[in-house]
Amino acid sequence: MVLCASNDNTVKFVEPPADASIGERVMCAGFEGEAATENQVANKKKKILDTVFPDLKTDSNGVACYKGVPLTAGTGSCVAEDRLSNASIS
């Protein structure tokens, strides 16, 4: 899945840390558990993405966060290009 941060007229990709492996799961401390399957995410009745997206934002440093907790992969955080701050993520 590709995530982008946006505010006003600016849209930037959210990028994983350089050491993250292709296909590596993005984590958020405090939200452990099994990943949703593709079918669960795509199921319009479950509305998983509609529930998650309102709480995905970048912080003042451009770090992608869910409910204020950084999204991580590899040994670092996922960051919006050009460190786009205080932006919505979708």
ChimeraX attribute file (.defattr): number of C-alpha atoms within 10 A of each C-alpha:
attribute: neighborCount
match mode: 1-to-1
recipient: residues
	/A:1	3
	/A:2	7
	/A:3	14
	/A:4	18
	/A:5	26
	/A:6	21
	/A:7	13
	/A:8	7
	/A:9	5
	/A:10	9
	/A:11	16
	/A:12	18
	/A:13	18
	/A:14	24
	/A:15	17
	/A:16	22
	/A:17	15
	/A:18	12
	/A:19	10
	/A:20	18
	/A:21	11
	/A:22	7
	/A:23	7
	/A:24	10
	/A:25	12
	/A:26	14
	/A:27	19
	/A:28	17
	/A:29	10
	/A:30	7
	/A:31	9
	/A:32	8
	/A:33	7
	/A:34	6
	/A:35	11
	/A:36	10
	/A:37	9
	/A:38	8
	/A:39	9
	/A:40	14
	/A:41	15
	/A:42	13
	/A:43	12
	/A:44	11
	/A:45	8
	/A:46	12
	/A:47	12
	/A:48	14
	/A:49	14
	/A:50	12
	/A:51	10
	/A:52	13
	/A:53	13
	/A:54	13
	/A:55	15
	/A:56	22
	/A:57	26
	/A:58	28
	/A:59	21
	/A:60	12
	/A:61	13
	/A:62	21
	/A:63	26
	/A:64	33
	/A:65	21
	/A:66	20
	/A:67	12
	/A:68	14
	/A:69	18
	/A:70	21
	/A:71	20
	/A:72	21
	/A:73	19
	/A:74	16
	/A:75	11
	/A:76	14
	/A:77	22
	/A:78	24
	/A:79	27
	/A:80	27
	/A:81	16
	/A:82	11
	/A:83	19
	/A:84	24
	/A:85	20
	/A:86	17
	/A:87	24
	/A:88	21
	/A:89	24
	/A:90	18
